[in-house]
Amino acid sequence: MEEAKGVVKHVLLAKFKEGTAQDQIDQLIKDYANLVNLIEPMKSFQWGKDVSIENRHQGFTHIFESTFESTEGVAEYVAHPAHVEYANLFLANLEKVLVIDYKPTTVRV
């Protein structure tokens, strides 16, 4: 198996609190996406909603994925004032959250 050199994916699964208005969710997602313009180590951002037919989402409805060049980049992102300010607002609107950072690995066959 071959681990990607340096690249780190930061994945966040979320379930918004009941009663959170759709326009509020939309704004939170736009603000999350904008962090890529404010925090240099954050190289890309993608998000989506659960569409699985397996019904194993455990209540999580949204997924957010950011790419960084290193674990140090993730640490810089987490400590950055723009992230801290945003995270406080974002987390206040969530019922459930799960965060995983990983280095993508490929299998050579």
N, C-alpha and C positions, 0 to 999 in steps of 0.2 A: 504494500500500500504506500501511496505517496501523498504526503501532506503538502498542501499548497504553501509555498514559501511566503511567510509573513501575513498573508491575507487572513483576516478574521471577519466572520459574519456575526452580527449582533441581531438576535431574533427576539421579538417581544410578542407574546400572545396576550390578547386582551378581551375582556368582556366589560362593556360599558354598563354603568349603573342603570337600573330600570328607571325610566322617566327622563333619561338624558335625551334632549331634543336632537333630531337628525341634523339640524343646522349647526348645533354645537359640536356634534361629532365631526361633521364636515370641516369646520374651522380648526378643530384640534388636529385633524389629519393634515390640513394645509400647513399649519404651524410646525408640525413634526417634519414634513417634507422640506420646509424652509431651513431647518437646521443645517442641511447640507451646504447652504450658502453662507452660514455663519460660523461653522466649526470646521476648520481646515482638515483635520484627520478623517472626517466623515466623507467618504468618497462617493457613495451612492445610497439611494433610499428607494425601497419599493414597499407596497402594502397591498393587502387584499382582504376579502371576506371569505369565511368558510363556505365551501361549496361541496364538501365531501358527502357522499351517500352512505358512508360507513357509520355515521352517528357516533363517533368516538371523540368529539370535540371537547367533551367535559365542560361545556358551557362557554368556551372561548369562541368569539365571533369574528375577531379581526387578527391579522398577523402583520407585523411590521418588521422589515429586514433592512439593516444598514450594513455597508461594507467598509472595512478599515484596512489599512496596510499592515497593522501590527497590533499586538495586545497593548502596547504603549499608547497607540492611537485611540483605542477604546478607553483607556484610563484617562487620557486627556479630554476626550469627549464627555465622559461621565462627570468630570470635575469642572468643565467649562461653565461659566456663569449663565450663558444662554440655555444650556441643557438643564442646569439646576432649576432655573426659573420656569422653563417649559415643563419639566418633569413634575414639579409641584402642582401645576395646574392640571396636567394630564392625569396623573395618578388620583387626584381628587375626584375624577369622573369615572374611575374604574371600580368595578366590583371585584374583579379577579385579574391578576397579572402574573405572567411567567416569563422570565428572561433567561436566555441561553446564549452564550458566546461560544463559537466553535471555529476551528480551522478546517476548511473543506479538504477532504481526502478523496483521492481517486484510487480505484483498484485496477491494477494492470493484470490482464488475463492473457 
